[in-house]
Amino acid sequence: MRQRNGSRELGLVVATLAALSRFVTDGPLWLATALVVVVAVAGTSSLLGEIRPWRWPVDRVALPAIAAFAAVGTARLVDPVPWLAFVFAASWLVVTWAAWIEIQPSARGVPSGAALPASSHAQPTSARLGAFGLAFLGFAAIGGIVPGGVAGDGQPLTVAAFLATIALDLAVGDLAGCRIAALRPHTRRDAVVALYQYSMILAPTGVLVRVLALPRLFGPAVLALVLYLVTSLRESDEPVRFNARLLEETVVLIAAGALVVVLGLLVK
């Protein structure tokens, strides 16, 4: 009960800071965004019983970090009246839920380089689904942090803003991917390989989405779809060419992604 109350209080603090960031000017916005994310990460780590920053478990703080980032970006995408109040309430619920998932019991005392067991908390399915859902929200929220980060708002995307959007795409996608990868038995080397694999696919996809300038939520949808495809390929227990079900699903999802791109171009 104490942990549940702690996650609610953390969600309230993060949601309040995210709502207030709506009124921060563009100059200090990056600092404000970093502050909100650090508060979510530090609060979750504290609930896990780890207050030393160099010992914060990256996989266990990934979802609250993405939720906090999405809260800040979403708050800046809406009009203050009346939508900011709804964003505040939704952010409170989402951050509380993300923190509550992550403070479930986890493995401790694993030797360096040894295989890390799958997460022992009671909600691995919720953590997996939460990673995909929060990744989509995070991709969409980039437009609130970077002017023109989401196409369709009429703002030109400068070179600096373009690079910033790709960097944020990688940050959101890699955090979500690492959270999903950590749900299975893995070594620290496996975690690094997973980070590399997600980055190598998400980076060119992010570039393609911005070059095509797909309107509004079409771009985040494509990025979330690619995140799911990479995860499915990574988690195949047999060689991909022999996994008929995975191949069929991949073809269908690629076709769906191509349809999204075509529809986005037609809308534009």
TIDOKE-876656 format. One record per residue: x, y, z of N, C-alpha, C in turn; residue number from 1. Coordinates in steps of 0.001 Angstrom, whole numbers. Layout:
! residues N
{node {X; Y; Z}; {X; Y; Z}; {X; Y; Z}; NUM} ...
END
This chain:
! residues 268
{node {832; -1200; 0}; {0; 0; 0}; {865; 1249; 0}; 1} {node {1996; 1200; 725}; {2876; 2361; 759}; {3465; 2626; -628}; 2} {node {3840; 1551; -1330}; {4372; 1726; -2678}; {3311; 2249; -3637}; 3} {node {2066; 1773; -3469}; {997; 2249; -4336}; {762; 3744; -4109}; 4} {node {745; 4157; -2865}; {577; 5574; -2572}; {1759; 6379; -3096}; 5} {node {2960; 5808; -3006}; {4142; 6487; -3515}; {4074; 6701; -5013}; 6} {node {3581; 5703; -5742}; {3463; 5856; -7192}; {2419; 6914; -7534}; 7} {node {1339; 6989; -6754}; {338; 8033; -6996}; {917; 9422; -6745}; 8} {node {1671; 9555; -5665}; {2270; 10854; -5365}; {3283; 11251; -6434}; 9} {node {4061; 10270; -6894}; {5017; 10541; -7967}; {4283; 10978; -9229}; 10} {node {3199; 10289; -9571}; {2421; 10673; -10738}; {1864; 12079; -10624}; 11} {node {1433; 12458; -9438}; {905; 13810; -9221}; {1987; 14858; -9423}; 12} {node {3184; 14605; -8888}; {4282; 15565; -9028}; {4680; 15714; -10495}; 13} {node {4845; 14587; -11184}; {5265; 14630; -12585}; {4199; 15300; -13445}; 14} {node {2929; 14972; -13223}; {1853; 15581; -14007}; {1778; 17085; -13772}; 15} {node {2001; 17519; -12540}; {1983; 18951; -12232}; {3116; 19672; -12946}; 16} {node {4318; 19102; -12876}; {5463; 19721; -13551}; {5262; 19740; -15063}; 17} {node {4681; 18659; -15607}; {4444; 18609; -17049}; {3438; 19678; -17472}; 18} {node {2380; 19869; -16679}; {1387; 20891; -17005}; {1996; 22287; -16922}; 19} {node {2831; 22527; -15933}; {3470; 23837; -15797}; {4449; 24103; -16935}; 20} {node {5045; 23041; -17482}; {5993; 23217; -18584}; {5311; 23777; -19833}; 21} {node {3984; 23695; -19871}; {3239; 24268; -21009}; {3503; 25759; -21153}; 22} {node {3860; 26418; -20047}; {4042; 27864; -20055}; {5520; 28266; -20049}; 23} {node {6408; 27281; -20243}; {7845; 27560; -20313}; {8189; 27965; -21742}; 24} {node {9015; 28971; -21880}; {9429; 29414; -23219}; {10353; 28379; -23850}; 25} {node {10543; 28521; -25151}; {11315; 27527; -25898}; {12751; 27396; -25394}; 26} {node {13348; 28481; -24921}; {14741; 28436; -24474}; {14979; 27424; -23365}; 27} {node {14295; 27591; -22198}; {14510; 26650; -21077}; {13705; 25360; -21175}; 28} {node {13014; 25142; -22301}; {12134; 23976; -22393}; {12892; 22665; -22237}; 29} {node {14063; 22568; -22885}; {14833; 21324; -22785}; {15235; 21032; -21345}; 30} {node {15607; 22079; -20608}; {15963; 21898; -19203}; {14752; 21460; -18395}; 31} {node {13600; 22073; -18678}; {12378; 21693; -17967}; {11989; 20250; -18277}; 32} {node {12113; 19856; -19534}; {11788; 18476; -19921}; {12710; 17487; -19218}; 33} {node {14006; 17811; -19204}; {14972; 16941; -18520}; {14642; 16837; -17035}; 34} {node {14229; 17947; -16433}; {13882; 17937; -15009}; {12713; 17007; -14742}; 35} {node {11676; 17089; -15564}; {10498; 16241; -15358}; {10861; 14767; -15504}; 36} {node {11671; 14443; -16515}; {12077; 13052; -16725}; {12933; 12556; -15557}; 37} {node {13858; 13387; -15091}; {14717; 12992; -13972}; {13888; 12782; -12704}; 38} {node {12883; 13617; -12489}; {12009; 13445; -11322}; {11303; 12091; -11389}; 39} {node {10792; 11729; -12571}; {10119; 10441; -12722}; {11082; 9283; -12493}; 40} {node {12291; 9393; -13047}; {13292; 8333; -12896}; {13746; 8216; -11446}; 41} {node {14068; 9353; -10821}; {14541; 9336; -9436}; {13452; 8839; -8497}; 42} {node {12207; 9265; -8739}; {11117; 8823; -7883}; {10876; 7325; -7981}; 43} {node {10902; 6795; -9201}; {10715; 5355; -9378}; {11864; 4575; -8735}; 44} {node {13090; 5048; -8919}; {14242; 4378; -8312}; {14149; 4400; -6792}; 45} {node {13678; 5516; -6245}; {13511; 5600; -4789}; {12480; 4594; -4301}; 46} {node {11380; 4434; -5036}; {10372; 3445; -4659}; {10920; 2029; -4769}; 47} {node {11909; 1847; -5653}; {12561; 544; -5779}; {13609; 322; -4695}; 48} {node {13892; 1371; -3904}; {14871; 1265; -2829}; {16282; 1589; -3258}; 49} {node {16460; 2250; -4399}; {17791; 2604; -4898}; {17846; 4110; -5138}; 50} {node {18534; 4825; -4253}; {18567; 6287; -4351}; {19856; 6794; -4982}; 51} {node {20856; 5932; -5177}; {22115; 6372; -5782}; {21982; 6398; -7302}; 52} {node {22208; 7569; -7922}; {21977; 7687; -9359}; {22745; 6679; -10199}; 53} {node {23983; 6365; -9816}; {24778; 5436; -10624}; {24305; 3990; -10492}; 54} {node {23356; 3752; -9606}; {22804; 2406; -9438}; {21356; 2303; -9918}; 55} {node {20850; 3372; -10523}; {19472; 3323; -10995}; {19312; 2240; -12058}; 56} {node {18331; 1342; -11933}; {18116; 283; -12938}; {17471; 850; -14188}; 57} {node {18209; 852; -15289}; {17727; 1492; -16513}; {16422; 867; -16995}; 58} {node {16347; -463; -16980}; {15139; -1101; -17493}; {13924; -777; -16638}; 59} {node {14109; -651; -15308}; {12980; -410; -14410}; {12497; 1037; -14414}; 60} {node {13273; 1945; -14926}; {12843; 3346; -14948}; {12485; 3794; -16364}; 61} {node {12530; 2874; -17329}; {12297; 3243; -18722}; {10872; 3736; -18948}; 62} {node {9886; 2970; -18488}; {8503; 3354; -18741}; {8120; 4671; -18067}; 63} {node {8451; 4890; -16784}; {8156; 6204; -16194}; {8856; 7349; -16910}; 64} {node {10075; 7119; -17413}; {10788; 8173; -18137}; {10045; 8534; -19421}; 65} {node {9606; 7519; -20188}; {8865; 7792; -21424}; {7537; 8464; -21103}; 66} {node {6863; 7998; -20037}; {5577; 8594; -19662}; {5741; 10060; -19288}; 67} {node {6818; 10392; -18554}; {7056; 11785; -18175}; {7346; 12640; -19400}; 68} {node {8157; 12119; -20313}; {8453; 12854; -21542}; {7185; 13081; -22358}; 69} {node {6361; 12044; -22483}; {5112; 12169; -23231}; {4180; 13187; -22581}; 70} {node {4178; 13250; -21253}; {3323; 14211; -20553}; {3726; 15647; -20883}; 71} {node {5034; 15902; -20902}; {5511; 17250; -21222}; {5162; 17621; -22657}; 72} {node {5467; 16732; -23592}; {5202; 17035; -24993}; {3732; 17195; -25294}; 73} {node {2889; 16322; -24714}; {1454; 16404; -24957}; {874; 17693; -24391}; 74} {node {1356; 18114; -23229}; {859; 19346; -22620}; {1108; 20561; -23508}; 75} {node {2167; 20503; -24304}; {2497; 21623; -25176}; {1832; 21526; -26541}; 76} {node {1179; 20413; -26816}; {501; 20241; -28097}; {-958; 20693; -28049}; 77} {node {-1479; 20916; -26842}; {-2900; 21249; -26704}; {-3068; 22688; -26231}; 78} {node {-4251; 23219; -26419}; {-4571; 24547; -25908}; {-4763; 24478; -24396}; 79} {node {-4288; 25493; -23672}; {-4413; 25453; -22207}; {-5856; 25295; -21726}; 80} {node {-6789; 25933; -22402}; {-8192; 25865; -22002}; {-8992; 25247; -23152}; 81} {node {-9712; 24143; -22873}; {-9821; 23438; -21602}; {-8962; 22183; -21531}; 82} {node {-8129; 21931; -22567}; {-7519; 20614; -22729}; {-6393; 20332; -21747}; 83} {node {-5754; 21359; -21213}; {-4626; 21118; -20310}; {-5058; 20369; -19060}; 84} {node {-6270; 20627; -18589}; {-6766; 19913; -17409}; {-6920; 18424; -17697}; 85} {node {-7379; 18090; -18901}; {-7515; 16687; -19269}; {-6140; 16030; -19413}; 86} {node {-5188; 16755; -19986}; {-3825; 16225; -20115}; {-3217; 15988; -18738}; 87} {node {-3455; 16915; -17814}; {-2954; 16748; -16446}; {-3497; 15472; -15806}; 88} {node {-4808; 15269; -15911}; {-5415; 14079; -15306}; {-4903; 12802; -15968}; 89} {node {-4830; 12818; -17304}; {-4350; 11630; -18017}; {-2889; 11341; -17688}; 90} {node {-2067; 12399; -17601}; {-647; 12215; -17269}; {-490; 11633; -15874}; 91} {node {-1287; 12098; -14939}; {-1242; 11568; -13575}; {-1517; 10067; -13581}; 92} {node {-2566; 9663; -14295}; {-2923; 8249; -14339}; {-1839; 7416; -15023}; 93} {node {-1325; 7910; -16155}; {-358; 7137; -16928}; {969; 6997; -16178}; 94} {node {1472; 8079; -15610}; {2742; 8010; -14879}; {2594; 7135; -13644}; 95} {node {1463; 7264; -12943}; {1213; 6403; -11775}; {1207; 4936; -12178}; 96} {node {533; 4630; -13279}; {460; 3246; -13755}; {1840; 2733; -14160}; 97} {node {2611; 3553; -14883}; {3949; 3131; -15317}; {4854; 2877; -14116}; 98} {node {4796; 3756; -13118}; {5627; 3571; -11926}; {5192; 2336; -11150}; 99} {node {3891; 2117; -11057}; {3385; 963; -10307}; {3829; -348; -10951}; 100} {node {3834; -408; -12295}; {4308; -1603; -12981}; {5770; -1872; -12636}; 101} {node {6577; -830; -12622}; {8022; -1003; -12461}; {8469; -1271; -11029}; 102} {node {7649; -959; -10035}; {8090; -1166; -8647}; {7711; -2548; -8127}; 103} {node {7229; -3404; -9021}; {6993; -4782; -8627}; {8336; -5459; -8355}; 104} {node {8360; -6567; -7604}; {9622; -7214; -7237}; {10488; -7530; -8442}; 105} {node {11789; -7285; -8316}; {12734; -7537; -9407}; {13895; -8357; -8888}; 106} {node {14710; -8892; -9839}; {15856; -9715; -9473}; {16926; -8884; -8798}; 107} {node {17605; -9427; -7851}; {18665; -8745; -7134}; {19879; -9676; -7009}; 108} {node {21025; -9109; -6898}; {22231; -9871; -6625}; {22683; -10763; -7753}; 109} {node {22483; -10361; -8987}; {22915; -11160; -10137}; {24381; -10866; -10431}; 110} {node {25251; -11882; -10526}; {26660; -11639; -10803}; {26859; -10907; -12110}; 111} {node {27943; -10130; -12195}; {28250; -9366; -13401}; {28471; -10304; -14578}; 112} {node {27790; -10047; -15695}; {27935; -10857; -16894}; {27072; -12093; -16912}; 113} {node {26412; -12399; -15769}; {25568; -13580; -15730}; {24239; -13295; -16410}; 114} {node {23553; -14369; -16775}; {22260; -14195; -17410}; {21281; -13621; -16409}; 115} {node {20607; -12578; -16801}; {19619; -11959; -15937}; {18274; -12621; -16178}; 116} {node {17573; -13044; -15117}; {16297; -13701; -15314}; {15247; -12726; -15804}; 117} {node {14168; -13274; -16373}; {13065; -12418; -16783}; {12478; -11749; -15558}; 118} {node {11875; -10584; -15751}; {11322; -9826; -14651}; {10371; -10702; -13851}; 119} {node {10488; -10647; -12524}; {9680; -11500; -11667}; {8425; -10809; -11191}; 120} {node {8199; -9555; -11603}; {6995; -8889; -11134}; {5761; -9496; -11798}; 121} {node {4602; -9164; -11258}; {3375; -9870; -11629}; {2766; -9378; -12929}; 122} {node {3338; -8360; -13564}; {2687; -7777; -14725}; {3620; -7650; -15930}; 123} {node {4278; -8727; -16359}; {5152; -8610; -17533}; {4387; -8254; -18798}; 124} {node {3148; -8756; -18941}; {2347; -8419; -20114}; {2007; -6938; -20126}; 125} {node {1664; -6405; -18962}; {1366; -4971; -18866}; {2598; -4142; -19197}; 126} {node {3775; -4601; -18754}; {5008; -3869; -19053}; {5285; -3871; -20549}; 127} {node {5030; -4985; -21199}; {5274; -5085; -22645}; {4302; -4193; -23416}; 128} {node {3018; -4312; -23110}; {2027; -3481; -23787}; {2243; -2008; -23466}; 129} {node {2617; -1743; -22223}; {2881; -365; -21836}; {4046; 228; -22605}; 130} {node {5046; -585; -22895}; {6204; -93; -23643}; {5793; 337; -25052}; 131} {node {4955; -466; -25714}; {4505; -98; -27062}; {3602; 1138; -27021}; 132} {node {2670; 1157; -26076}; {1752; 2284; -25992}; {2448; 3582; -25638}; 133} {node {3341; 3527; -24663}; {4064; 4734; -24267}; {5038; 5180; -25350}; 134} {node {5582; 4230; -26110}; {6464; 4606; -27213}; {5692; 5425; -28238}; 135} {node {4474; 5003; -28556}; {3655; 5772; -29500}; {3391; 7177; -28963}; 136} {node {3025; 7272; -27686}; {2792; 8589; -27082}; {4063; 9429; -27095}; 137} {node {5202; 8780; -26825}; {6467; 9512; -26823}; {6826; 10034; -28208}; 138} {node {6637; 9190; -29234}; {6907; 9641; -30606}; {6008; 10829; -30973}; 139} {node {4729; 10751; -30584}; {3800; 11828; -30910}; {4124; 13098; -30135}; 140} {node {4626; 12949; -28894}; {4891; 14107; -28038}; {6118; 14897; -28476}; 141} {node {6936; 14312; -29355}; {8138; 15024; -29811}; {7762; 16360; -30460}; 142} {node {6606; 16398; -31114}; {6168; 17633; -31742}; {5934; 18755; -30755}; 143} {node {5691; 18438; -29493}; {5526; 19474; -28482}; {6843; 19991; -27945}; 144} {node {7895; 19211; -28119}; {9220; 19614; -27633}; {10007; 20308; -28731}; 145} {node {9941; 19758; -29940}; {10680; 20307; -31085}; {9689; 20944; -32051}; 146} {node {9791; 22228; -32338}; {8885; 22855; -33304}; {8963; 22164; -34664}; 147} {node {7813; 21714; -35160}; {7793; 20997; -36429}; {8145; 19540; -36300}; 148} {node {8287; 19037; -35068}; {8666; 17640; -34872}; {7619; 16664; -35326}; 149} {node {6365; 17101; -35384}; {5291; 16295; -35949}; {4769; 17034; -37159}; 150} {node {4777; 16384; -38312}; {4375; 17044; -39551}; {2904; 17424; -39502}; 151} {node {2554; 18381; -40315}; {1164; 18764; -40429}; {784; 19983; -39630}; 152} {node {1720; 20527; -38824}; {1380; 21702; -38027}; {1803; 23002; -38716}; 153} {node {2345; 22888; -39917}; {2677; 24084; -40680}; {3996; 24729; -40322}; 154} {node {4763; 24121; -39421}; {6036; 24706; -39022}; {7176; 24048; -39798}; 155} {node {8109; 24841; -40336}; {9259; 24259; -41047}; {10188; 23556; -40064}; 156} {node {10833; 22520; -40533}; {11747; 21745; -39700}; {13181; 22104; -40078}; 157} {node {13868; 22823; -39194}; {15245; 23210; -39457}; {16167; 22012; -39312}; 158} {node {17426; 22188; -39716}; {18398; 21095; -39611}; {18576; 20676; -38155}; 159} {node {18709; 21657; -37257}; {18875; 21348; -35838}; {17652; 20623; -35287}; 160} {node {16467; 21087; -35684}; {15247; 20434; -35215}; {15130; 19025; -35793}; 161} {node {15547; 18851; -37046}; {15513; 17526; -37669}; {16395; 16546; -36897}; 162} {node {17607; 16971; -36577}; {18518; 16105; -35822}; {17969; 15828; -34423}; 163} {node {17327; 16836; -33830}; {16762; 16654; -32489}; {15632; 15633; -32509}; 164} {node {14794; 15668; -33540}; {13701; 14701; -33614}; {14225; 13278; -33770}; 165} {node {15267; 13102; -34575}; {15832; 11755; -34746}; {16438; 11268; -33433}; 166} {node {17131; 12164; -32724}; {17717; 11786; -31433}; {16627; 11392; -30436}; 167} {node {15522; 12135; -30425}; {14431; 11808; -29506}; {13715; 10531; -29931}; 168} {node {13588; 10306; -31240}; {13035; 9027; -31721}; {13847; 7860; -31174}; 169} {node {15162; 7988; -31265}; {16044; 6921; -30780}; {15918; 6753; -29274}; 170} {node {15857; 7871; -28543}; {15770; 7786; -27082}; {14493; 7076; -26655}; 171} {node {13368; 7472; -27237}; {12089; 6857; -26877}; {12056; 5389; -27311}; 172} {node {12428; 5122; -28563}; {12384; 3758; -29072}; {13340; 2817; -28360}; 173} {node {14553; 3303; -28073}; {15536; 2452; -27399}; {15114; 2139; -25971}; 174} {node {14552; 3126; -25270}; {14087; 2868; -23909}; {12971; 1828; -23906}; 175} {node {12008; 1989; -24833}; {10918; 1016; -24906}; {11447; -363; -25295}; 176} {node {12368; -402; -26264}; {12930; -1678; -26691}; {13718; -2371; -25600}; 177} {node {14505; -1604; -24859}; {15286; -2193; -23761}; {14388; -2707; -22651}; 178} {node {13280; -2009; -22399}; {12335; -2491; -21387}; {11747; -3835; -21804}; 179} {node {11393; -3951; -23096}; {10831; -5209; -23592}; {11885; -6309; -23569}; 180} {node {13107; -5988; -23996}; {14174; -6993; -24010}; {14484; -7495; -22609}; 181} {node {14351; -6625; -21604}; {14673; -7015; -20230}; {13631; -7937; -19616}; 182} {node {12501; -8116; -20274}; {11478; -9018; -19758}; {11830; -10482; -20014}; 183} {node {12844; -10727; -20849}; {13291; -12081; -21134}; {14659; -12305; -20504}; 184} {node {15038; -13561; -20241}; {16390; -13804; -19710}; {17443; -13219; -20641}; 185} {node {18414; -12499; -20086}; {19390; -11807; -20919}; {20647; -11530; -20117}; 186} {node {21726; -11293; -20831}; {22966; -10812; -20229}; {23094; -9334; -20547}; 187} {node {24073; -8692; -19932}; {24287; -7276; -20222}; {24723; -7081; -21677}; 188} {node {25440; -8057; -22214}; {25811; -7991; -23635}; {24565; -8048; -24511}; 189} {node {23598; -8879; -24150}; {22353; -8959; -24905}; {21630; -7621; -24894}; 190} {node {21669; -6925; -23762}; {21009; -5624; -23663}; {21662; -4619; -24604}; 191} {node {23001; -4659; -24695}; {23708; -3749; -25602}; {23373; -4076; -27049}; 192} {node {23327; -5371; -27378}; {22978; -5783; -28747}; {21561; -5333; -29095}; 193} {node {20628; -5473; -28141}; {19253; -5037; -28381}; {19206; -3530; -28642}; 194} {node {19957; -2775; -27863}; {20012; -1326; -28063}; {20519; -992; -29462}; 195} {node {21552; -1695; -29896}; {22111; -1476; -31237}; {21093; -1822; -32323}; 196} {node {20410; -2950; -32177}; {19455; -3384; -33196}; {18292; -2407; -33334}; 197} {node {17753; -1974; -32216}; {16653; -1010; -32271}; {17114; 307; -32900}; 198} {node {18308; 748; -32543}; {18807; 2027; -33072}; {19002; 1963; -34575}; 199} {node {19542; 846; -35069}; {19835; 727; -36489}; {18571; 727; -37352}; 200} {node {17441; 338; -36784}; {16196; 327; -37551}; {15404; 1611; -37331}; 201} {node {15375; 2105; -36103}; {14567; 3278; -35797}; {15143; 4555; -36405}; 202} {node {16480; 4655; -36471}; {17093; 5878; -37000}; {16692; 6138; -38456}; 203} {node {16884; 5182; -39377}; {16460; 5452; -40762}; {14950; 5602; -40895}; 204} {node {14183; 4905; -40064}; {12724; 5073; -40123}; {12331; 6482; -39710}; 205} {node {12981; 6994; -38660}; {12703; 8360; -38241}; {13042; 9370; -39325}; 206} {node {14154; 9135; -40014}; {14535; 10025; -41122}; {13485; 9956; -42224}; 207} {node {13057; 8740; -42585}; {12072; 8569; -43648}; {10756; 9260; -43298}; 208} {node {10332; 9108; -42045}; {9067; 9718; -41622}; {9122; 11230; -41760}; 209} {node {10266; 11830; -41391}; {10376; 13297; -41489}; {10538; 13755; -42930}; 210} {node {11251; 12973; -43735}; {11422; 13352; -45139}; {10078; 13314; -45869}; 211} {node {9277; 12286; -45587}; {7968; 12185; -46215}; {6983; 13188; -45630}; 212} {node {7293; 13711; -44420}; {6426; 14696; -43750}; {5007; 14164; -43602}; 213} {node {4884; 12921; -43111}; {3554; 12349; -42907}; {2797; 13183; -41871}; 214} {node {1544; 13485; -42118}; {827; 14411; -41235}; {453; 13801; -39890}; 215} {node {540; 14650; -38884}; {64; 14368; -37532}; {543; 13026; -36994}; 216} {node {-391; 12106; -36699}; {-54; 10876; -35991}; {360; 9736; -36913}; 217} {node {446; 9971; -38212}; {870; 8912; -39122}; {2324; 8517; -38848}; 218} {node {3193; 9506; -38631}; {4599; 9231; -38356}; {4803; 8421; -37097}; 219} {node {4249; 8861; -35931}; {4362; 8047; -34719}; {3812; 6641; -34875}; 220} {node {2746; 6488; -35662}; {2182; 5155; -35879}; {3171; 4259; -36624}; 221} {node {3837; 4808; -37631}; {4830; 4028; -38379}; {6000; 3646; -37476}; 222} {node {6471; 4579; -36661}; {7586; 4291; -35749}; {7203; 3215; -34739}; 223} {node {5993; 3292; -34194}; {5543; 2273; -33245}; {5418; 922; -33932}; 224} {node {4967; 911; -35175}; {4866; -335; -35942}; {6244; -952; -36160}; 225} {node {7221; -122; -36505}; {8587; -620; -36705}; {9155; -1171; -35397}; 226} {node {8868; -496; -34294}; {9307; -989; -32984}; {8750; -2375; -32718}; 227} {node {7494; -2583; -33038}; {6875; -3891; -32842}; {7494; -4943; -33758}; 228} {node {7751; -4586; -35013}; {8349; -5538; -35952}; {9730; -5984; -35484}; 229} {node {10555; -5019; -35060}; {11899; -5369; -34580}; {11807; -6280; -33365}; 230} {node {10877; -5983; -32467}; {10705; -6810; -31276}; {10290; -8230; -31658}; 231} {node {9361; -8354; -32593}; {8901; -9680; -33014}; {10031; -10488; -33639}; 232} {node {10846; -9849; -34465}; {11964; -10542; -35097}; {13009; -10944; -34058}; 233} {node {13271; -10074; -33089}; {14272; -10379; -32069}; {13830; -11544; -31183}; 234} {node {12538; -11645; -30929}; {12046; -12630; -29968}; {11668; -13960; -30612}; 235} {node {11924; -14102; -31905}; {11633; -15370; -32564}; {12526; -16467; -31991}; 236} {node {11925; -17556; -31537}; {12680; -18658; -30927}; {13293; -19599; -31958}; 237} {node {13003; -19401; -33222}; {13592; -20208; -34282}; {14022; -19282; -35417}; 238} {node {14883; -19743; -36303}; {15311; -18884; -37409}; {14122; -18281; -38147}; 239} {node {14255; -17010; -38479}; {13128; -16287; -39065}; {12606; -16965; -40326}; 240} {node {13513; -17486; -41164}; {13072; -18063; -42438}; {12251; -19330; -42244}; 241} {node {12337; -19957; -41044}; {11558; -21165; -40779}; {10311; -20874; -39949}; 242} {node {10129; -19628; -39545}; {8995; -19269; -38695}; {7882; -18713; -39583}; 243} {node {7003; -19607; -40050}; {5962; -19201; -41003}; {5019; -18161; -40396}; 244} {node {4635; -18345; -39129}; {3713; -17400; -38498}; {4325; -16011; -38431}; 245} {node {5587; -15932; -38046}; {6245; -14638; -37939}; {6386; -13984; -39304}; 246} {node {6719; -14783; -40316}; {6842; -14232; -41664}; {5500; -13677; -42156}; 247} {node {4422; -14422; -41900}; {3105; -13948; -42316}; {2742; -12648; -41597}; 248} {node {2984; -12607; -40276}; {2674; -11401; -39512}; {3518; -10224; -39994}; 249} {node {4792; -10500; -40295}; {5674; -9424; -40754}; {5201; -8849; -42080}; 250} {node {4799; -9740; -43000}; {4298; -9269; -44299}; {3051; -8420; -44113}; 251} {node {2143; -8881; -43247}; {904; -8133; -43016}; {1198; -6770; -42392}; 252} {node {2108; -6733; -41428}; {2419; -5477; -40756}; {3154; -4509; -41683}; 253} {node {4046; -5053; -42518}; {4728; -4186; -43488}; {3714; -3605; -44473}; 254} {node {2774; -4440; -44904}; {1726; -3950; -45801}; {889; -2876; -45108}; 255} {node {589; -3093; -43827}; {-174; -2089; -43075}; {612; -790; -42958}; 256} {node {1923; -914; -42708}; {2753; 283; -42620}; {2819; 1024; -43941}; 257} {node {2942; 273; -45038}; {2955; 915; -46356}; {1637; 1619; -46633}; 258} {node {522; 1005; -46198}; {-786; 1632; -46386}; {-891; 2931; -45591}; 259} {node {-346; 2913; -44362}; {-346; 4127; -43545}; {428; 5241; -44233}; 260} {node {1600; 4886; -44792}; {2415; 5886; -45486}; {1668; 6450; -46693}; 261} {node {1043; 5570; -47479}; {309; 6029; -48663}; {-850; 6927; -48250}; 262} {node {-1610; 6518; -47225}; {-2728; 7338; -46766}; {-2234; 8693; -46251}; 263} {node {-1073; 8663; -45528}; {-513; 9913; -45037}; {-139; 10856; -46161}; 264} {node {452; 10305; -47217}; {828; 11134; -48362}; {-405; 11677; -49078}; 265} {node {-1461; 10849; -49176}; {-2688; 11304; -49813}; {-3351; 12423; -49007}; 266} {node {-3351; 12252; -47673}; {-3917; 13296; -46809}; {-3137; 14588; -46943}; 267} {node {-1796; 14451; -47020}; {-958; 15651; -47149}; {-1196; 16356; -48470}; 268} 
END
